[in-house]
Amino acid sequence: MARNLFYRAANIVQLSRFTLLVGSKSLCTQIPAEPLTVRQQTNGIRSITLNNPKKRNALSLSMLESLRGNILADIDSDDLRVIVISAKGPVFSSGHDLKELTSAQGRDYHFKVFQACSEVMTLIQDISVPVIAMVNGVATAAGCQLVASCDIAVVTEKSTFATPGVNVGLFCSTPAVAIGRAVPKKVAMEMLFTGSPISAQDALLHGLVSKVVPEERLEEETLAIARRVCQASRPVVALGKATFHRQMAQGRDAAYAIASRVMVDNLALRDGQEGIRAFIEKRKPVWTNKAEKAHDE
């Protein structure tokens, strides 16, 4: 009888341990995973943070989809005036997740990755509000492409930029689209052929970034630019951004023809006329921030 009681007690202990183990696994599965990107918005400034530092903020397909979703959320809202993209950890972004680019994933999946990446990069330039990259660390391959695709880039002195794909047998052809439009041709070719990183100061010299600041002033300097953008009329900024990217792809004469027509369109906006009146009357303009017409075209 004593022996039976012993075995029963032992079985209860084993069952309890099993229940605790299963319970702990259940609790683990119920804990939500950290979001790949984090979005916050205050006073017209939307902050999107790449939030996967353990994987060097790699632009996996999931990361790209998360980034795209947070860019597009309420994109037409009058309350949204500027987007700031930053990253958690010492690496802004290491580029594509190479584990997604093996033969095991297959050609169709590879197409899906690069299509998503191209869509995000063009989206940044096509949306109506300016996008600022706030970089404090390493930006390589598609991560460097992301910086080059943004309208403005504020970086710290310790930031570096590279397109090292050639060193792992994958030439950075898609990053070259954005980088080749941001820096002189021979600088881009050296970056692409050697994979060697350039410093923040060299990136500034060659036009890849807008401003280099001390690490402790990065957020302050970036937000100062963002706040200045917020002081302007939303439709005027939107018209100007779209026109800039459009005319840059044209020859000189075609670019002037496009820009001249847009200047006339800008004057037809209610906010365009308000700005001129405010200047003449020596007062601050009061923007509608809506694409309303002041007169017929």
N, C-alpha and C positions, 0 to 999 in steps of 0.2 A: 504493500500500500504506500509506504514511504517512497519507494522507487517510482510508482505511478505519479505521485504528487510532484516528484522532482522533474519527471519528464514533462508534465503539464506546465509547470513553472517555466521550464526551458523553452517550450513551444510558445508560451505567451511572450517571453522576452524576444524570441526570434521574430514573432509576428509584429511586436511593437517596433523593432528595429526596421523591419520591412516597411511598415506603415510610415515611419518617420522618413525613410529614404524616398519612398514614392511621394510622400507629401512635400518633401523638400524639392524634388524634381518638378512637381506640379507648381509650386510657388515660383520656381525659376522660369518656367514656361509662361507664367502669367505676368512677369515683369516685362513691360514694354521695352523694346530696343530703343537705343538713343536715335533720334532722327538724324539722317545724313546731312540735312541742312536745317538751320534754325532761322526763322523769320520773325522780325520785330519791326514795328513801325511807330514813329513818334514825330509829330509836327511835319509831316510830309516826307520824312526821310525813312525809307525802308532799308533795314539792315538784314542781309542774308549771310549767314556764317556757314562755311563748309565745316562739318562737325564730325569728321572721322579721322582724328589725328593718329590713331593706332595703325591706320593704313595709309598714312601720309596724305590724307585727303585726296586719294586717287579718284579720278573721274571715271568711275565704273558706270555701267549703264544705269544702275539704280541711283547713283549720285547725280548723274546728268538729268535723269527724270525728276528727281527731287528739286534740283536747282531750277529746272524749267518751270515746274509747278509753282515755286515760290516767286519766280519772276512774273509769271502771268496772273497770279492771284489779284483780282480787282485792278487790273492794269489800267483800265480806263477811268478809274476813280479820280475825281478832282483833288482828293486829299493826297494822292501820291505825286510827288514832285521829283524825286531822285532816288536811285537805288545804290547802296554801298555793298560790295561783295568783299568779305574778309574770310579768314580761316582760323580755326583753333589749332594751336600747336606750332612747332617750329618750322613746319613745311606748309606753305600756302597750298600747293598741289604738286604732286609728283607726276601728274599726267594720267594716261590710261592705266587701268588695272591689267597688267600683262597676263594674269591668270585667265582673263576673259578672251585673250587673243591667241590661245593655243589651238592646234588643229582639232583637239577634242571638242571645242565649241562649235566649229563648223563655219563655213563661208557665210551662210545666211546670217548667223549671229554676229559675225564680224561686220557685215554691212550695216546691221542694226545699230551697233555701237558707234560707228563713224557717222552714220546718218543722224543719230541723236546728238552727237557732239557738234556736227555742222549746224544743226537746227538751233542749238543753244547759242553758239557763237554768233550766228546771223541774227537771232532774236535780240541779243544784247544791242546790236546796232540798229535793228529795225523798230524797236519799241520807242514810244514817243518821249520817254523821260531819259535823262542822262544816267549813265551807269559808271560808278567810280570803283576801281579796284583799290583796296586798302591792304597792302602787302607787307608782312613782317616775317621774312624767311625765304625759303627756296621755292622757286616756281620753274618747273621743268616740263618740256614736251607740251602736252595739251594744257598743262598748268600755265606755261608761258604763253600759250595761245590764248588762254582766257584773259590774261593780263593785257595782251596786245589787242584783244577784241573790245575791251572796255573803252569808254570815251575818255576817261581820265584815270591815271594811276598814281597814287601816292604811296611811296615805299620807304622803308627804313634803310639806314646805311648798311645793315647786315644782310639785306636781301640780295639774292643772286638769281640769274636767269640763264637757262640753257635749253638746247634742243638736242639731247644726247642719244636720240633713237638710233642713230647710225652705229653707235657702239654696241648695240644689242641686236643689230641686224634688221632694224625697222626704221627706215629713214622717216624723219618728221615731215612728211609731205603735207598733211593737213594743218599742222601748226605753222608751216611755211606760208600758208595763204594769209593769215593774219599778221605774222611777223614780217613777211616781205612787204606788206603795205604800211608797216609802222617804222621800219628802219631802212637805211640805205641798202641797196642790193648787195654790195660786197660785204657788208657787215652781216647781213642775213646768211649769205653763202658760207662765210667762215663759221658762224654758229652751227649751221646745218651740217657742214662737212666734217667738222672736228668734234662737235658735241661739247666743246669747252665752255664753261660758264663765263658770263660777264658780270662785273660788279654792278651795284646800284648806280654808281657814278657813271660808268660806261653806258649803262642803260639810259640814263638821263641824257648823256652826251649824244647818243644816237637816236633819241626820240621814242624809245620804247616806253618810258615812263614820264610823268609830268613833273614830279617833285620828289626829292630825297630829303627826309627829315630824321632827326634823332628818334630812337625807338619810343622814348617817353612822350614824344609830341605827336605820334602818328595819328591817334584818334582825334586829337584836338585840331590838327591841320586838316584832316579829311573832313571833319564835320564843319569846319569853317567854310570850305568850298561848297559842301552840300547846302549849307544855310544860305550862301550867296545865290545858289541856283534857285532856292525856294523863294527868293525875293522877286524873281522875274515872273512874267506871265507864262502860265503853263502852255497855252496854245502857241505863243510866240517861240518858246523854246522848242516845242515839238516840231514846228514848221522849220526852224533853223537847223535842228539836228538832221531831219530827213533830207533837207536840201544839201547840207554839207556832204553827207555820205553819197548822195546821188551825183553831185557835180564832180566829186573826186574821181569817179569812174569815167569821166568824159574828157575829151580834149579841151583845150583852152576856150575856143570860140563857143563850143556847145555848152561848156560850163557857165560862161557868162550869160548865154541866152537863158539857161535854166534859172540862174540866180536872179537875173533881172525880172523875170516873170514872177518869181516868188517874192521879191521885194514889193512888187505891186500888190500881190495877194496879201502880204503882211500889212500893208497900209489899209487894206479893206477890212481888216479885223477891228472889232470894237476896241480891243486892248491896244492895238497899234495906234489908233487915233487918241486913245486916252493917254498913252505915254507921251505923245507929241504935245498934246494940250498941257499936260502936267509940267513938261519941260518949259514951255512958253510961259506958263503961269507961275513958275518957280515953286512948285509943290510936289509932294510925293504922289505918284500915280496910285489909283485905286483899281486894281485888276478885277475883271470878272472871272478870269481863269477859265473862260468858256470860249469856244470857237465861234462866237457870234460876229455877224457882219455889221460894220458901221455904215457901209454904203454898198450899192450894187457894183459888181465887177464890170 
